[in-house]
């Protein structure tokens, strides 16, 4: 009987120590990553979070509802690449370009090919005014 109690205590201690070590690993720097890499990863995540907040903000806007009603989210997402690029990536690519709104309006209304890979974007069934609203919204996501 004593042997069973000692054995059970030893197993319980082993499990506790094992769990503590896993917790320490999870909190430390991932194996093989430098502190600089971890900081960069955290900075990228902060940028994604910032974009996500803006995306949530715009879910309440008319532009988000317009994009949803026109089926834009079948191929695009605010944060993640789907068939087409994420809108935050489009915003980054066109940031600071003088004619960014016009370029996006042209891509939306006339379609485009080769800007983001081999999959073409077909012309979308929107008016010029709707395309401008969508383009300005996308550019605001950076």
N, C-alpha and C positions, 0 to 999 in steps of 0.2 A: 504494500500500500504506500509506504514511504517513497519507494522508488518511482511509483506512478506520479506522485505529487511533485517530486523533484524533476522528473522528466517533463511534466506539464509546465512547470515554472521555467525550465530551461527553454522550451519551445516558445513560450510566451515572450520571454526576454529576447530571444532571437528575432521574433516577428517585430517587436517594438524597435529594436536597433535597426533592422532592415528598413522599416518605414521611415525612421528618422533620416537615414542616409539618402533615401529617395527624395525626401523633402529638401534636404540640403542641395542635392544636385539640381533640382528644379529651380531653386532660388539663385544659384550661382551662374557664372558665365558658361554658356553652352560649350561643350568640349570642342576644341579646335577653333573657336572664334576669339578674335582679339577684342579688347575693350573698344577699339575704334570701330570695328565691325558691328558690335552690339549697339554703340551709340548711333551709328548710321542707320541701323535697322529701326531703332526707336524714333529717330527723326523722320524716317519715311512713314512709319506708322502714325506719327503725330500729323503729318501732312495728309495722309489718307483719312484720319479722323476728322481733320478740319474740312476736307472735301465732303465727307459724309454728313457733317453738320450742315453744310451749305445745301447738300442734296435734300436733307430733311426739311430745311427752310423752304426750298423751292417746291416741295411736294404740296405745299399749301398755295403755291403761286399758280397763275393761269398757264404759264409755260409748261410746267410739269404736267398739268392736266391735259394740255394740248398734245404734248408728246405721247402721253398715254393713250389718248383718244385716236391718234393717228397711227398707232402701232409701232412707234419708234423703239419701244422697249423689247420688242421681239428680237431685235438684233443688237441693241445697245443697252448699257447699264450706266448709271452715274459713276460707279466705282470700279467695276470689273469688266474686263474684255469679254465679250460674247462672240457673236459672229463678226461684229464690228468693234471698233475701239471703245473703251470707256469714255464717257463724256469729259471726265477730268483730264484724261490724256489728250483729248482733242483740244481742250482749253489750254493746256500747257504748250502744245505744238504751235498754236496760233497766238500765244501771248505776245503782245507787243507789235504784232504785224498791223500795219496801217490799214490794210484792206481785208482784215480777218472776217468781219461780218459779211462782206460781199462774197468772199471765197466760200464761206460756209453756206450762204444762201444759194449760190450756184451749185454746190455739191448736193444740197438738199433737193433743189427743184429740177436740176438737170441730170443728177447722178454723177458718179465719179469712179475711177478705177486706178489702182496702183498707188494710191496715197498711203494705204495701210496694209498693203499686201496684195495678194492675187484675187481676193474676193471683191467683186464690184458692189458699189452701192447704186441701186436702181433709183431713178427719179421718184420722188415721193409725191403723193396726191395732196399737196398743200398750196395755198396761195402764197404770193410773194410776201405779204404781210405776216402770215403765219410762219413762214420760213425765217423772216427777220427776227420775229419774237423768239423762235427756237434757237437761232444762232446767238443772239444776245444772251439768252439764258445759259447756253452751253459755255460761252466765253466767261461768264461770271463765276463758273465753278472752280476756277484755278485757285 
